[in-house]
């Protein structure tokens, strides 16, 4: 009789991460990279900034009972319709003050425009500016 194979428990870096990008293919690729690097146990995927803001607003309104559902890390694209990434970050900072200590933000973009980096830095110079796609090296540098 064979002994059952013991599954090694994965040590995730974070409990929850969120991707915000209007490009489904980019979301799929970056989600796979997060999974492969055990960056987060749960990964939320949003295809618009507006839906992500609404989701976060609803979690915050639910009170302390839903705090465990908040993402530890939010990766946001810059070039999106209606509410772009910089607008998302600005709205997040203005409307979600209680979440700021829980949720870290990172820009994940294909933009190579230096003005985009300046716009993000004007909102918060501590936000990492990452060019797509994610890599193991980039993820290992995020705390």
N, CA, C and O atoms as a GROMACS GRO file, in nm:
protein
  572
    1UNK      N    1   0.083  -0.117   0.000
    1UNK     CA    2   0.000   0.000   0.000
    1UNK      C    3   0.088   0.125   0.000
    1UNK      O    4   0.182   0.137   0.079
    2UNK      N    5   0.056   0.217  -0.090
    2UNK     CA    6   0.134   0.340  -0.101
    2UNK      C    7   0.091   0.441   0.003
    2UNK      O    8  -0.026   0.451   0.039
    3UNK      N    9   0.190   0.514   0.051
    3UNK     CA   10   0.161   0.622   0.144
    3UNK      C   11   0.112   0.743   0.064
    3UNK      O   12   0.160   0.770  -0.046
    4UNK      N   13   0.015   0.814   0.120
    4UNK     CA   14  -0.030   0.935   0.049
    4UNK      C   15   0.081   1.039   0.044
    4UNK      O   16   0.159   1.053   0.138
    5UNK      N   17   0.086   1.110  -0.066
    5UNK     CA   18   0.185   1.215  -0.082
    5UNK      C   19   0.140   1.337  -0.003
    5UNK      O   20   0.027   1.385  -0.018
    6UNK      N   21   0.229   1.386   0.079
    6UNK     CA   22   0.196   1.505   0.157
    6UNK      C   23   0.212   1.628   0.069
    6UNK      O   24   0.314   1.647   0.003
    7UNK      N   25   0.110   1.710   0.070
    7UNK     CA   26   0.115   1.836  -0.002
    7UNK      C   27   0.191   1.938   0.082
    7UNK      O   28   0.164   1.954   0.201
    8UNK      N   29   0.285   2.006   0.020
    8UNK     CA   30   0.358   2.111   0.090
    8UNK      C   31   0.269   2.235   0.097
    8UNK      O   32   0.214   2.279  -0.003
    9UNK      N   33   0.256   2.289   0.217
    9UNK     CA   34   0.174   2.408   0.235
    9UNK      C   35   0.248   2.528   0.178
    9UNK      O   36   0.365   2.551   0.209
   10UNK      N   37   0.178   2.603   0.095
   10UNK     CA   38   0.238   2.720   0.031
   10UNK      C   39   0.235   2.838   0.129
   10UNK      O   40   0.134   2.865   0.192
   11UNK      N   41   0.347   2.905   0.139
   11UNK     CA   42   0.357   3.025   0.223
   11UNK      C   43   0.338   3.147   0.134
   11UNK      O   44   0.430   3.188   0.063
   12UNK      N   45   0.219   3.203   0.138
   12UNK     CA   46   0.190   3.319   0.056
   12UNK      C   47   0.246   3.445   0.121
   12UNK      O   48   0.248   3.457   0.244
   13UNK      N   49   0.293   3.537   0.038
   13UNK     CA   50   0.347   3.663   0.087
   13UNK      C   51   0.236   3.752   0.143
   13UNK      O   52   0.255   3.822   0.242
   14UNK      N   53   0.119   3.748   0.076
   14UNK     CA   54   0.004   3.828   0.119
   14UNK      C   55  -0.122   3.743   0.114
   14UNK      O   56  -0.125   3.640   0.046
   15UNK      N   57  -0.224   3.786   0.184
   15UNK     CA   58  -0.352   3.715   0.182
   15UNK      C   59  -0.428   3.746   0.052
   15UNK      O   60  -0.474   3.654  -0.016
   16UNK      N   61  -0.441   3.876   0.019
   16UNK     CA   62  -0.523   3.915  -0.096
   16UNK      C   63  -0.453   4.023  -0.178
   16UNK      O   64  -0.395   4.117  -0.124
   17UNK      N   65  -0.458   4.007  -0.310
   17UNK     CA   66  -0.410   4.109  -0.403
   17UNK      C   67  -0.522   4.141  -0.501
   17UNK      O   68  -0.612   4.059  -0.523
   18UNK      N   69  -0.517   4.260  -0.558
   18UNK     CA   70  -0.616   4.302  -0.656
   18UNK      C   71  -0.545   4.355  -0.780
   18UNK      O   72  -0.450   4.432  -0.771
   19UNK      N   73  -0.594   4.312  -0.897
   19UNK     CA   74  -0.548   4.364  -1.025
   19UNK      C   75  -0.658   4.451  -1.083
   19UNK      O   76  -0.774   4.411  -1.084
   20UNK      N   77  -0.622   4.570  -1.131
   20UNK     CA   78  -0.718   4.657  -1.198
   20UNK      C   79  -0.661   4.694  -1.334
   20UNK      O   80  -0.563   4.768  -1.344
   21UNK      N   81  -0.723   4.641  -1.438
   21UNK     CA   82  -0.676   4.665  -1.575
   21UNK      C   83  -0.791   4.636  -1.670
   21UNK      O   84  -0.862   4.537  -1.652
   22UNK      N   85  -0.810   4.720  -1.769
   22UNK     CA   86  -0.918   4.699  -1.865
   22UNK      C   87  -0.883   4.596  -1.972
   22UNK      O   88  -0.968   4.560  -2.053
   23UNK      N   89  -0.759   4.548  -1.972
   23UNK     CA   90  -0.715   4.449  -2.069
   23UNK      C   91  -0.721   4.309  -2.004
   23UNK      O   92  -0.642   4.278  -1.914
   24UNK      N   93  -0.815   4.228  -2.050
   24UNK     CA   94  -0.835   4.095  -1.991
   24UNK      C   95  -0.713   4.005  -2.004
   24UNK      O   96  -0.683   3.927  -1.913
   25UNK      N   97  -0.642   4.016  -2.116
   25UNK     CA   98  -0.522   3.933  -2.136
   25UNK      C   99  -0.414   3.972  -2.036
   25UNK      O  100  -0.350   3.884  -1.977
   26UNK      N  101  -0.393   4.101  -2.016
   26UNK     CA  102  -0.295   4.145  -1.916
   26UNK      C  103  -0.334   4.098  -1.776
   26UNK      O  104  -0.249   4.055  -1.698
   27UNK      N  105  -0.464   4.106  -1.745
   27UNK     CA  106  -0.511   4.057  -1.615
   27UNK      C  107  -0.480   3.909  -1.598
   27UNK      O  108  -0.434   3.866  -1.493
   28UNK      N  109  -0.507   3.831  -1.702
   28UNK     CA  110  -0.484   3.687  -1.695
   28UNK      C  111  -0.335   3.656  -1.676
   28UNK      O  112  -0.298   3.574  -1.591
   29UNK      N  113  -0.250   3.721  -1.754
   29UNK     CA  114  -0.105   3.698  -1.744
   29UNK      C  115  -0.053   3.737  -1.606
   29UNK      O  116   0.020   3.661  -1.542
   30UNK      N  117  -0.092   3.856  -1.559
   30UNK     CA  118  -0.043   3.902  -1.429
   30UNK      C  119  -0.099   3.820  -1.314
   30UNK      O  120  -0.032   3.800  -1.213
   31UNK      N  121  -0.222   3.772  -1.328
   31UNK     CA  122  -0.279   3.684  -1.226
   31UNK      C  123  -0.198   3.554  -1.217
   31UNK      O  124  -0.167   3.507  -1.108
   32UNK      N  125  -0.163   3.498  -1.332
   32UNK     CA  126  -0.082   3.374  -1.334
   32UNK      C  127   0.055   3.398  -1.271
   32UNK      O  128   0.107   3.311  -1.200
   33UNK      N  129   0.114   3.514  -1.297
   33UNK     CA  130   0.245   3.545  -1.239
   33UNK      C  131   0.234   3.560  -1.087
   33UNK      O  132   0.320   3.512  -1.014
   34UNK      N  133   0.128   3.626  -1.040
   34UNK     CA  134   0.107   3.637  -0.895
   34UNK      C  135   0.090   3.498  -0.832
   34UNK      O  136   0.146   3.470  -0.727
   35UNK      N  137   0.012   3.413  -0.898
   35UNK     CA  138  -0.011   3.277  -0.847
   35UNK      C  139   0.118   3.196  -0.846
   35UNK      O  140   0.149   3.129  -0.748
   36UNK      N  141   0.194   3.202  -0.954
   36UNK     CA  142   0.317   3.125  -0.965
   36UNK      C  143   0.422   3.165  -0.862
   36UNK      O  144   0.507   3.085  -0.823
   37UNK      N  145   0.414   3.290  -0.818
   37UNK     CA  146   0.511   3.340  -0.720
   37UNK      C  147   0.455   3.343  -0.578
   37UNK      O  148   0.517   3.400  -0.488
   38UNK      N  149   0.339   3.281  -0.558
   38UNK     CA  150   0.274   3.276  -0.426
   38UNK      C  151   0.268   3.414  -0.362
   38UNK      O  152   0.292   3.429  -0.242
   39UNK      N  153   0.238   3.514  -0.444
   39UNK     CA  154   0.231   3.651  -0.393
   39UNK      C  155   0.109   3.671  -0.305
   39UNK      O  156   0.116   3.739  -0.203
   40UNK      N  157  -0.005   3.612  -0.346
   40UNK     CA  158  -0.127   3.626  -0.267
   40UNK      C  159  -0.211   3.499  -0.280
   40UNK      O  160  -0.217   3.436  -0.385
   41UNK      N  161  -0.275   3.466  -0.170
   41UNK     CA  162  -0.361   3.347  -0.168
   41UNK      C  163  -0.487   3.369  -0.251
   41UNK      O  164  -0.535   3.277  -0.318
   42UNK      N  165  -0.540   3.490  -0.247
   42UNK     CA  166  -0.661   3.526  -0.321
   42UNK      C  167  -0.628   3.644  -0.411
   42UNK      O  168  -0.561   3.738  -0.369
   43UNK      N  169  -0.675   3.640  -0.535
   43UNK     CA  170  -0.650   3.750  -0.629
   43UNK      C  171  -0.783   3.796  -0.686
   43UNK      O  172  -0.852   3.721  -0.754
   44UNK      N  173  -0.817   3.922  -0.658
   44UNK     CA  174  -0.935   3.984  -0.717
   44UNK      C  175  -0.893   4.046  -0.850
   44UNK      O  176  -0.784   4.104  -0.860
   45UNK      N  177  -0.979   4.035  -0.950
   45UNK     CA  178  -0.951   4.095  -1.080
   45UNK      C  179  -1.066   4.187  -1.116
   45UNK      O  180  -1.182   4.146  -1.117
   46UNK      N  181  -1.032   4.312  -1.145
   46UNK     CA  182  -1.132   4.412  -1.187
   46UNK      C  183  -1.092   4.466  -1.323
   46UNK      O  184  -0.974   4.495  -1.347
   47UNK      N  185  -1.189   4.478  -1.411
   47UNK     CA  186  -1.160   4.530  -1.545
   47UNK      C  187  -1.186   4.680  -1.557
   47UNK      O  188  -1.174   4.736  -1.666
   48UNK      N  189  -1.220   4.745  -1.446
   48UNK     CA  190  -1.234   4.891  -1.448
   48UNK      C  191  -1.205   4.948  -1.310
   48UNK      O  192  -1.225   4.882  -1.208
   49UNK      N  193  -1.157   5.071  -1.311
   49UNK     CA  194  -1.131   5.141  -1.185
   49UNK      C  195  -1.260   5.166  -1.110
   49UNK      O  196  -1.265   5.161  -0.987
   50UNK      N  197  -1.366   5.195  -1.185
   50UNK     CA  198  -1.493   5.225  -1.122
   50UNK      C  199  -1.545   5.105  -1.043
   50UNK      O  200  -1.592   5.120  -0.930
   51UNK      N  201  -1.537   4.985  -1.102
   51UNK     CA  202  -1.585   4.867  -1.030
   51UNK      C  203  -1.497   4.838  -0.908
   51UNK      O  204  -1.548   4.793  -0.805
   52UNK      N  205  -1.367   4.862  -0.919
   52UNK     CA  206  -1.277   4.841  -0.806
   52UNK      C  207  -1.307   4.938  -0.693
   52UNK      O  208  -1.310   4.899  -0.576
   53UNK      N  209  -1.330   5.065  -0.727
   53UNK     CA  210  -1.363   5.164  -0.624
   53UNK      C  211  -1.495   5.129  -0.555
   53UNK      O  212  -1.507   5.143  -0.434
   54UNK      N  213  -1.592   5.085  -0.632
   54UNK     CA  214  -1.722   5.046  -0.576
   54UNK      C  215  -1.706   4.926  -0.482
   54UNK      O  216  -1.763   4.924  -0.373
   55UNK      N  217  -1.628   4.828  -0.525
   55UNK     CA  218  -1.602   4.711  -0.443
   55UNK      C  219  -1.537   4.751  -0.310
   55UNK      O  220  -1.581   4.707  -0.204
   56UNK      N  221  -1.434   4.834  -0.316
   56UNK     CA  222  -1.365   4.878  -0.194
   56UNK      C  223  -1.457   4.961  -0.105
   56UNK      O  224  -1.453   4.948   0.017
   57UNK      N  225  -1.537   5.045  -0.166
   57UNK     CA  226  -1.633   5.127  -0.090
   57UNK      C  227  -1.732   5.037  -0.017
   57UNK      O  228  -1.764   5.062   0.100
   58UNK      N  229  -1.781   4.933  -0.083
   58UNK     CA  230  -1.876   4.841  -0.020
   58UNK      C  231  -1.811   4.764   0.095
   58UNK      O  232  -1.874   4.742   0.198
   59UNK      N  233  -1.686   4.723   0.078
   59UNK     CA  234  -1.616   4.654   0.187
   59UNK      C  235  -1.599   4.746   0.306
   59UNK      O  236  -1.620   4.706   0.421
   60UNK      N  237  -1.561   4.870   0.278
   60UNK     CA  238  -1.541   4.966   0.387
   60UNK      C  239  -1.673   4.994   0.459
   60UNK      O  240  -1.676   5.005   0.581
   61UNK      N  241  -1.781   5.004   0.383
   61UNK     CA  242  -1.913   5.031   0.442
   61UNK      C  243  -1.963   4.914   0.526
   61UNK      O  244  -2.044   4.933   0.618
   62UNK      N  245  -1.915   4.794   0.496
   62UNK     CA  246  -1.957   4.675   0.571
   62UNK      C  247  -1.898   4.672   0.712
   62UNK      O  248  -1.943   4.595   0.796
   63UNK      N  249  -1.799   4.754   0.736
   63UNK     CA  250  -1.741   4.762   0.869
   63UNK      C  251  -1.636   4.657   0.896
   63UNK      O  252  -1.582   4.596   0.804
   64UNK      N  253  -1.607   4.636   1.022
   64UNK     CA  254  -1.498   4.549   1.064
   64UNK      C  255  -1.519   4.403   1.026
   64UNK      O  256  -1.423   4.327   1.018
   65UNK      N  257  -1.642   4.364   1.004
   65UNK     CA  258  -1.668   4.223   0.970
   65UNK      C  259  -1.612   4.185   0.833
   65UNK      O  260  -1.592   4.066   0.806
   66UNK      N  261  -1.586   4.282   0.746
   66UNK     CA  262  -1.534   4.250   0.613
   66UNK      C  263  -1.390   4.297   0.594
   66UNK      O  264  -1.338   4.291   0.482
   67UNK      N  265  -1.324   4.343   0.699
   67UNK     CA  266  -1.186   4.392   0.688
   67UNK      C  267  -1.091   4.283   0.637
   67UNK      O  268  -0.991   4.313   0.571
   68UNK      N  269  -1.121   4.158   0.669
   68UNK     CA  270  -1.034   4.048   0.624
   68UNK      C  271  -1.045   4.024   0.473
   68UNK      O  272  -0.966   3.947   0.418
   69UNK      N  273  -1.140   4.089   0.406
   69UNK     CA  274  -1.158   4.075   0.261
   69UNK      C  275  -1.085   4.184   0.182
   69UNK      O  276  -1.083   4.180   0.059
   70UNK      N  277  -1.027   4.280   0.252
   70UNK     CA  278  -0.956   4.389   0.185
   70UNK      C  279  -0.825   4.340   0.126
   70UNK      O  280  -0.756   4.258   0.187
   71UNK      N  281  -0.791   4.388   0.006
   71UNK     CA  282  -0.663   4.348  -0.052
   71UNK      C  283  -0.545   4.411   0.022
   71UNK      O  284  -0.552   4.525   0.069
   72UNK      N  285  -0.438   4.334   0.033
   72UNK     CA  286  -0.314   4.385   0.091
   72UNK      C  287  -0.240   4.468  -0.012
   72UNK      O  288  -0.173   4.566   0.021
   73UNK      N  289  -0.253   4.428  -0.138
   73UNK     CA  290  -0.184   4.496  -0.248
   73UNK      C  291  -0.279   4.516  -0.363
   73UNK      O  292  -0.353   4.425  -0.400
   74UNK      N  293  -0.278   4.637  -0.421
   74UNK     CA  294  -0.361   4.670  -0.537
   74UNK      C  295  -0.268   4.714  -0.649
   74UNK      O  296  -0.192   4.810  -0.635
   75UNK      N  297  -0.273   4.642  -0.762
   75UNK     CA  298  -0.197   4.677  -0.882
   75UNK      C  299  -0.293   4.744  -0.980
   75UNK      O  300  -0.393   4.683  -1.020
   76UNK      N  301  -0.264   4.867  -1.019
   76UNK     CA  302  -0.355   4.941  -1.105
   76UNK      C  303  -0.285   4.987  -1.233
   76UNK      O  304  -0.174   5.041  -1.229
   77UNK      N  305  -0.351   4.965  -1.346
   77UNK     CA  306  -0.302   5.012  -1.475
   77UNK      C  307  -0.329   5.162  -1.483
   77UNK      O  308  -0.416   5.214  -1.413
   78UNK      N  309  -0.255   5.233  -1.568
   78UNK     CA  310  -0.277   5.376  -1.583
   78UNK      C  311  -0.377   5.409  -1.692
   78UNK      O  312  -0.466   5.492  -1.672
   79UNK      N  313  -0.363   5.346  -1.808
   79UNK     CA  314  -0.443   5.383  -1.924
   79UNK      C  315  -0.571   5.301  -1.932
   79UNK      O  316  -0.575   5.192  -1.990
   80UNK      N  317  -0.676   5.356  -1.871
   80UNK     CA  318  -0.806   5.291  -1.871
   80UNK      C  319  -0.913   5.396  -1.901
   80UNK      O  320  -0.895   5.514  -1.872
   81UNK      N  321  -1.025   5.352  -1.959
   81UNK     CA  322  -1.132   5.447  -1.988
   81UNK      C  323  -1.207   5.490  -1.861
   81UNK      O  324  -1.200   5.422  -1.758
   82UNK      N  325  -1.276   5.598  -1.870
   82UNK     CA  326  -1.361   5.659  -1.767
   82UNK      C  327  -1.276   5.709  -1.649
   82UNK      O  328  -1.261   5.830  -1.632
   83UNK      N  329  -1.220   5.618  -1.568
   83UNK     CA  330  -1.134   5.657  -1.455
   83UNK      C  331  -0.998   5.591  -1.480
   83UNK      O  332  -0.984   5.469  -1.469
   84UNK      N  333  -0.897   5.672  -1.511
   84UNK     CA  334  -0.764   5.614  -1.537
   84UNK      C  335  -0.695   5.582  -1.404
   84UNK      O  336  -0.750   5.608  -1.297
   85UNK      N  337  -0.577   5.525  -1.412
   85UNK     CA  338  -0.507   5.481  -1.293
   85UNK      C  339  -0.472   5.592  -1.196
   85UNK      O  340  -0.483   5.574  -1.074
   86UNK      N  341  -0.429   5.707  -1.248
   86UNK     CA  342  -0.394   5.818  -1.160
   86UNK      C  343  -0.520   5.870  -1.090
   86UNK      O  344  -0.517   5.901  -0.971
   87UNK      N  345  -0.631   5.878  -1.162
   87UNK     CA  346  -0.757   5.919  -1.100
   87UNK      C  347  -0.801   5.818  -0.994
   87UNK      O  348  -0.849   5.857  -0.888
   88UNK      N  349  -0.783   5.688  -1.024
   88UNK     CA  350  -0.815   5.585  -0.924
   88UNK      C  351  -0.736   5.608  -0.796
   88UNK      O  352  -0.792   5.609  -0.687
   89UNK      N  353  -0.605   5.626  -0.811
   89UNK     CA  354  -0.518   5.645  -0.694
   89UNK      C  355  -0.562   5.768  -0.616
   89UNK      O  356  -0.572   5.764  -0.493
   90UNK      N  357  -0.587   5.877  -0.686
   90UNK     CA  358  -0.630   6.000  -0.621
   90UNK      C  359  -0.762   5.980  -0.547
   90UNK      O  360  -0.775   6.022  -0.432
   91UNK      N  361  -0.859   5.916  -0.611
   91UNK     CA  362  -0.989   5.890  -0.548
   91UNK      C  363  -0.976   5.793  -0.431
   91UNK      O  364  -1.041   5.810  -0.328
   92UNK      N  365  -0.891   5.693  -0.447
   92UNK     CA  366  -0.867   5.596  -0.339
   92UNK      C  367  -0.814   5.668  -0.215
   92UNK      O  368  -0.861   5.644  -0.104
   93UNK      N  369  -0.715   5.756  -0.234
   93UNK     CA  370  -0.656   5.829  -0.123
   93UNK      C  371  -0.756   5.924  -0.057
   93UNK      O  372  -0.755   5.939   0.065
   94UNK      N  373  -0.840   5.987  -0.136
   94UNK     CA  374  -0.935   6.084  -0.081
   94UNK      C  375  -1.055   6.018  -0.014
   94UNK      O  376  -1.106   6.070   0.085
   95UNK      N  377  -1.100   5.905  -0.067
   95UNK     CA  378  -1.226   5.845  -0.021
   95UNK      C  379  -1.211   5.723   0.067
   95UNK      O  380  -1.310   5.673   0.121
   96UNK      N  381  -1.091   5.674   0.083
   96UNK     CA  382  -1.073   5.548   0.157
   96UNK      C  383  -0.964   5.560   0.263
   96UNK      O  384  -0.882   5.470   0.278
   97UNK      N  385  -0.963   5.669   0.336
   97UNK     CA  386  -0.858   5.692   0.436
   97UNK      C  387  -0.839   5.575   0.533
   97UNK      O  388  -0.725   5.542   0.565
   98UNK      N  389  -0.948   5.512   0.581
   98UNK     CA  390  -0.927   5.398   0.672
   98UNK      C  391  -0.854   5.280   0.605
   98UNK      O  392  -0.793   5.199   0.675
   99UNK      N  393  -0.860   5.270   0.474
   99UNK     CA  394  -0.798   5.158   0.405
   99UNK      C  395  -0.649   5.179   0.378
   99UNK      O  396  -0.577   5.084   0.347
  100UNK      N  397  -0.604   5.303   0.391
  100UNK     CA  398  -0.466   5.334   0.353
  100UNK      C  399  -0.363   5.254   0.432
  100UNK      O  400  -0.258   5.220   0.378
  101UNK      N  401  -0.391   5.224   0.557
  101UNK     CA  402  -0.296   5.147   0.636
  101UNK      C  403  -0.298   4.999   0.599
  101UNK      O  404  -0.201   4.928   0.624
  102UNK      N  405  -0.406   4.952   0.540
  102UNK     CA  406  -0.420   4.811   0.505
  102UNK      C  407  -0.376   4.781   0.361
  102UNK      O  408  -0.310   4.680   0.336
  103UNK      N  409  -0.412   4.868   0.267
  103UNK     CA  410  -0.392   4.842   0.124
  103UNK      C  411  -0.273   4.920   0.070
  103UNK      O  412  -0.266   5.042   0.083
  104UNK      N  413  -0.180   4.849   0.010
  104UNK     CA  414  -0.068   4.914  -0.058
  104UNK      C  415  -0.101   4.920  -0.207
  104UNK      O  416  -0.164   4.830  -0.261
  105UNK      N  417  -0.056   5.027  -0.272
  105UNK     CA  418  -0.081   5.045  -0.414
  105UNK      C  419   0.047   5.033  -0.494
  105UNK      O  420   0.156   5.067  -0.446
  106UNK      N  421   0.033   4.983  -0.616
  106UNK     CA  422   0.143   4.981  -0.712
  106UNK      C  423   0.084   5.006  -0.850
  106UNK      O  424  -0.022   4.953  -0.884
  107UNK      N  425   0.152   5.086  -0.930
  107UNK     CA  426   0.112   5.107  -1.069
  107UNK      C  427   0.174   4.994  -1.151
  107UNK      O  428   0.292   4.964  -1.138
  108UNK      N  429   0.091   4.933  -1.235
  108UNK     CA  430   0.137   4.827  -1.324
  108UNK      C  431   0.094   4.866  -1.464
  108UNK      O  432  -0.024   4.855  -1.498
  109UNK      N  433   0.187   4.912  -1.545
  109UNK     CA  434   0.151   4.975  -1.672
  109UNK      C  435   0.247   4.939  -1.784
  109UNK      O  436   0.359   4.892  -1.761
  110UNK      N  437   0.201   4.961  -1.905
  110UNK     CA  438   0.288   4.946  -2.022
  110UNK      C  439   0.342   5.082  -2.064
  110UNK      O  440   0.420   5.091  -2.160
  111UNK      N  441   0.302   5.188  -1.995
  111UNK     CA  442   0.345   5.324  -2.029
  111UNK      C  443   0.494   5.344  -2.003
  111UNK      O  444   0.547   5.304  -1.899
  112UNK      N  445   0.559   5.406  -2.100
  112UNK     CA  446   0.700   5.444  -2.082
  112UNK      C  447   0.714   5.596  -2.080
  112UNK      O  448   0.824   5.650  -2.085
  113UNK      N  449   0.600   5.664  -2.073
  113UNK     CA  450   0.597   5.810  -2.070
  113UNK      C  451   0.644   5.859  -1.934
  113UNK      O  452   0.580   5.828  -1.833
  114UNK      N  453   0.753   5.935  -1.927
  114UNK     CA  454   0.802   5.982  -1.798
  114UNK      C  455   0.701   6.072  -1.725
  114UNK      O  456   0.704   6.081  -1.602
  115UNK      N  457   0.614   6.138  -1.800
  115UNK     CA  458   0.511   6.223  -1.736
  115UNK      C  459   0.416   6.140  -1.652
  115UNK      O  460   0.366   6.188  -1.550
  116UNK      N  461   0.389   6.016  -1.692
  116UNK     CA  462   0.301   5.930  -1.614
  116UNK      C  463   0.362   5.901  -1.477
  116UNK      O  464   0.292   5.900  -1.376
  117UNK      N  465   0.490   5.877  -1.476
  117UNK     CA  466   0.559   5.850  -1.349
  117UNK      C  467   0.554   5.974  -1.258
  117UNK      O  468   0.539   5.961  -1.137
  118UNK      N  469   0.566   6.091  -1.318
  118UNK     CA  470   0.560   6.216  -1.242
  118UNK      C  471   0.419   6.234  -1.184
  118UNK      O  472   0.405   6.274  -1.068
  119UNK      N  473   0.315   6.206  -1.263
  119UNK     CA  474   0.177   6.219  -1.216
  119UNK      C  475   0.153   6.130  -1.094
  119UNK      O  476   0.092   6.173  -0.996
  120UNK      N  477   0.201   6.007  -1.101
  120UNK     CA  478   0.184   5.914  -0.989
  120UNK      C  479   0.263   5.964  -0.868
  120UNK      O  480   0.213   5.962  -0.756
  121UNK      N  481   0.384   6.008  -0.892
  121UNK     CA  482   0.469   6.056  -0.784
  121UNK      C  483   0.410   6.179  -0.716
  121UNK      O  484   0.430   6.200  -0.597
  122UNK      N  485   0.338   6.261  -0.792
  122UNK     CA  486   0.273   6.379  -0.734
  122UNK      C  487   0.164   6.340  -0.636
  122UNK      O  488   0.138   6.413  -0.540
  123UNK      N  489   0.099   6.227  -0.658
  123UNK     CA  490  -0.003   6.179  -0.565
  123UNK      C  491   0.064   6.114  -0.445
  123UNK      O  492   0.030   6.143  -0.330
  124UNK      N  493   0.161   6.026  -0.471
  124UNK     CA  494   0.236   5.960  -0.363
  124UNK      C  495   0.367   5.907  -0.420
  124UNK      O  496   0.367   5.812  -0.499
  125UNK      N  497   0.479   5.966  -0.381
  125UNK     CA  498   0.608   5.922  -0.435
  125UNK      C  499   0.649   5.782  -0.390
  125UNK      O  500   0.745   5.726  -0.443
  126UNK      N  501   0.578   5.724  -0.293
  126UNK     CA  502   0.611   5.590  -0.243
  126UNK      C  503   0.549   5.478  -0.326
  126UNK      O  504   0.583   5.361  -0.307
  127UNK      N  505   0.459   5.511  -0.418
  127UNK     CA  506   0.392   5.408  -0.498
  127UNK      C  507   0.490   5.352  -0.601
  127UNK      O  508   0.545   5.428  -0.681
  128UNK      N  509   0.514   5.222  -0.600
  128UNK     CA  510   0.601   5.162  -0.702
  128UNK      C  511   0.542   5.179  -0.841
  128UNK      O  512   0.422   5.163  -0.860
  129UNK      N  513   0.627   5.210  -0.938
  129UNK     CA  514   0.588   5.226  -1.078
  129UNK      C  515   0.650   5.109  -1.153
  129UNK      O  516   0.770   5.107  -1.176
  130UNK      N  517   0.567   5.012  -1.192
  130UNK     CA  518   0.613   4.887  -1.251
  130UNK      C  519   0.568   4.878  -1.396
  130UNK      O  520   0.451   4.902  -1.428
  131UNK      N  521   0.662   4.843  -1.483
  131UNK     CA  522   0.625   4.819  -1.623
  131UNK      C  523   0.586   4.673  -1.640
  131UNK      O  524   0.650   4.583  -1.587
  132UNK      N  525   0.478   4.651  -1.718
  132UNK     CA  526   0.427   4.517  -1.744
  132UNK      C  527   0.529   4.439  -1.824
  132UNK      O  528   0.608   4.497  -1.899
  133UNK      N  529   0.527   4.310  -1.810
  133UNK     CA  530   0.450   4.230  -1.714
  133UNK      C  531   0.524   4.221  -1.581
  133UNK      O  532   0.640   4.259  -1.569
  134UNK      N  533   0.452   4.171  -1.481
  134UNK     CA  534   0.516   4.144  -1.352
  134UNK      C  535   0.624   4.038  -1.370
  134UNK      O  536   0.617   3.957  -1.463
  135UNK      N  537   0.721   4.040  -1.283
  135UNK     CA  538   0.824   3.935  -1.283
  135UNK      C  539   0.848   3.891  -1.139
  135UNK      O  540   0.807   3.958  -1.044
  136UNK      N  541   0.913   3.779  -1.124
  136UNK     CA  542   0.949   3.728  -0.991
  136UNK      C  543   1.036   3.829  -0.917
  136UNK      O  544   1.019   3.850  -0.797
  137UNK      N  545   1.128   3.890  -0.989
  137UNK     CA  546   1.220   3.986  -0.928
  137UNK      C  547   1.144   4.107  -0.874
  137UNK      O  548   1.171   4.154  -0.763
  138UNK      N  549   1.050   4.157  -0.953
  138UNK     CA  550   0.971   4.272  -0.908
  138UNK      C  551   0.890   4.235  -0.785
  138UNK      O  552   0.889   4.310  -0.687
  139UNK      N  553   0.824   4.121  -0.790
  139UNK     CA  554   0.739   4.079  -0.678
  139UNK      C  555   0.820   4.057  -0.552
  139UNK      O  556   0.774   4.088  -0.442
  140UNK      N  557   0.941   4.005  -0.566
  140UNK     CA  558   1.022   3.980  -0.447
  140UNK      C  559   1.067   4.111  -0.382
  140UNK      O  560   1.101   4.113  -0.264
  141UNK      N  561   1.067   4.220  -0.457
  141UNK     CA  562   1.105   4.350  -0.403
  141UNK      C  563   0.992   4.425  -0.336
  141UNK      O  564   1.014   4.528  -0.273
  142UNK      N  565   0.870   4.374  -0.351
  142UNK     CA  566   0.754   4.440  -0.288
  142UNK      C  567   0.729   4.379  -0.152
  142UNK      O  568   0.731   4.257  -0.136
  143UNK      N  569   0.704   4.464  -0.053
  143UNK     CA  570   0.678   4.409   0.080
  143UNK      C  571   0.531   4.414   0.113
  143UNK      O  572   0.490   4.372   0.221
   0.00000   0.00000   0.00000
